[in-house]
Amino acid sequence: MREREAATGAAETEATALDSKVWLVLTLAIILNSAANILLKDAMNHTGIDRHVTAMALSIITSPVAWVAVATYILAMSTYAYVLGRMNLSKAYPILTSLGVAVVAVASLGFLGESLTLIHWAGIVAIFIGVWLVARE
């Protein structure tokens, strides 16, 4: 009986450690995805929106910031793939996308000089409440 209890306790400890690691990697995926979006927006800010499509495409292709954004997207996708191997899609995807929206909105304040209204902030609070509800077991 004690051996079974010990085995159950060890399994629970291992599951908790794995669960913590998955949440950490999901957090990293959210941060990387958000950073990639900020970088891509920064690259686009330097291309000149009023340019002809061909000139704009060439400007993007030759932009080091755009390439860093692409590399960051690849890292984000890789970390998210790790999470999907260990967490249900119905749980991981809403968390990634919802928290990504909130992180990008807040990061846009500091990195891009964008502004958030009171309605934006209320939406961010609503996102956190929604993510909390989805993440509950």
Residue pairs with C-beta under 8 A, 6 or more apart in sequence:
18 86
22 82
22 83
22 86
22 87
25 79
25 82
25 83
26 79
26 80
26 83
26 87
26 92
26 95
26 96
28 79
29 76
29 79
29 80
29 83
29 96
30 95
30 96
30 99
30 100
30 103
31 103
32 72
32 73
32 75
32 76
32 79
33 73
33 76
33 80
33 96
33 100
34 100
34 103
34 104
34 107
35 72
35 76
35 107
36 69
36 70
36 72
36 73
36 76
37 69
37 100
37 104
38 104
38 107
38 108
38 111
38 112
39 65
39 66
39 68
39 69
39 72
40 66
40 69
41 108
41 112
42 65
42 111
42 112
43 60
43 63
43 65
43 66
43 69
44 60
45 112
46 59
46 63
46 65
47 56
47 59
47 60
47 63
48 55
48 56
48 59
49 56
51 59
60 66
80 92
80 96
83 92
83 96
84 92
91 134
91 135
94 130
94 131
94 134
95 131
95 134
95 135
98 127
98 130
98 131
98 134
99 127
99 128
99 131
101 127
102 124
102 127
102 128
105 116
105 120
105 124
106 116
106 124
108 114
108 116
109 115
109 116
116 124
